[in-house]
Amino acid sequence: MSQFVIYADGSCRRNPGPGAAAVVITTADGEIVKEFVKSFPNTTNNRMELTAVIGALKAMPACDITLVSDSQYVVKGITEWVRGWKAKGWLTSQKKSVENQDLWMELDALVQSYTGRITWKWVRGHAGTPGNERADELAQEASGALCR
């Protein structure tokens, strides 16, 4: 069983536009341990989703974690697609450069060097998962604040 469950979410008011990445770290039984958010004036939603996951991994000591995201782009990217991208020199099957390659490379390096166990879990966004809803709320608030 994981020691911590981490919810990571990104938000972007326009795509591209003002955005934010948020992380909610909970114990396995759902108690919030830490929350943090970072905003960016000009970004994309996919960059914010990746930035949230990267921030989450950087914040964690070596332990077993479940990392939860409502982004299939992130979960499938790190669990399925990244091996092929690396084998092809960070090119897609259409021989184009992988979008957000800088962040994918950083995430891949973090995952490879992480000494605990990471379990990746996708959840549907806006479906009532408390930690995911909280991360979404933090990201929405921070990206919205840039629009004021």
N, C-alpha and C positions, 0 to 999 in steps of 0.2 A: 504494500500500500504506500502511496506517495505521502511524504511528510507535508508537502505544500501543494496547493492548487493555485495556479496563476492564471488570471484572466487578462488577456492583452487585446486591446482594440484601438483602431484608428478611425479618425473622422476627417473629412475634408468638406468644407462648405461649398466650394466649387471645385471642379476637377480639371485642371489644377486651380488652386486657390489656398486660402488660409486653412490650416489643418492642425491636428494634434494627435499625439499618441499617448494612451493611458494604460496603466497597469494596476491591477488589484491583486495583492498577494493574500491568500487565506490559508488557514490551517486546513487539514483534511476534513474537519467537521464544519467548515464554513466561517470561522471567526476571522475577521479582517485583521491582518498583521500590519500591512503597509499599503499605501496608495501613492502613486505619483503620476504626473502628467507633464508633457512638454509640448509646447506649441511652436508652429513654424508658419511664417507669413505666406510662403508660396511653395506648395507641394502637391502631391497627389494622394488619393486614398490608399492605393497600394503601398506607397512609400511609408505612410503612417502605420499601416498594419504591420509592416516589416519592422519599422522603428520601435513599435511597442514590444514586439517579441524580443528584439535585440536588447532593449532596455531591461526587460524582465530577466533574461539570462545573465546579464551583467550584474544584476542586483542580488543574485542568488549564490549562496555558498554551495559547495558540493554536497548535494543531498538528492533524494528522489523527489521528482516533481511531476505534476501533470500540468501541461501548458495548454490552456484552452483558448481557442480563437474562433470567431465567427467568419473567418476568411478562409475559404477553400484554397484561394491563391497561396496563402501562407502554409497551411497544413499540407496540401498536396505538393506544394513546391519543395518543402523541406523533407518530406517523407518519400516522395516518388520522383519528382522531376529533376532534383538537383544532381543526382548521380549521372543522368544522361547529359545534362548541361556541362558538367565538369569533363566528362569523357569526350565531349565534342568541342572542348576549348571554350566553354561558355557561349555556345551557339544553340539556337533552337533547332528543332527538326526542319524548319524552313531555312536554315543557315543564316539566320539573323541574330544579332547580338541579343542576349537575354536582357530584358528590361530590368532596371534596378539592380544591375549586376553588382555594383558596389555593395549594396545592402545584402544581397544573396551571398556574396563571398564572405562578408563579415559574419552573417548568421551561420553559415556553414562552418567557418573556423571556430566560432563559439560552441557549436554543437559538437564538433569533433574533439575539442579540448575539455569539454565539460566532464567531470569525473563522476557525477551522480547519474542516475537514470532519468531520462526525459521521456514521458509518455505524452504524445500529441493527441489532442482531442478537438474535433470540430463540433461546434454547436450552431444551431440556427440562430441568427441574430434576431433580436426583438421577440424572443419566444419565451421570456420569463425566467431565464437562467439568472439568478440573482447577481453573481459575480460579473457575468457578462453585461448585464444591464447597468451595473455600477460603472464598469470601465467605459461603456458607451456614453453614459451620462457625463463622466469626467471629460472625455474626449470632445463631446459635443459642446460642453460649456467652454472649454479652452479654445476650441476653434471658433466658436461664436464670438468670444471676447475680442478676437482679432478683427472682427467685422464692425465693431462699434467705433 
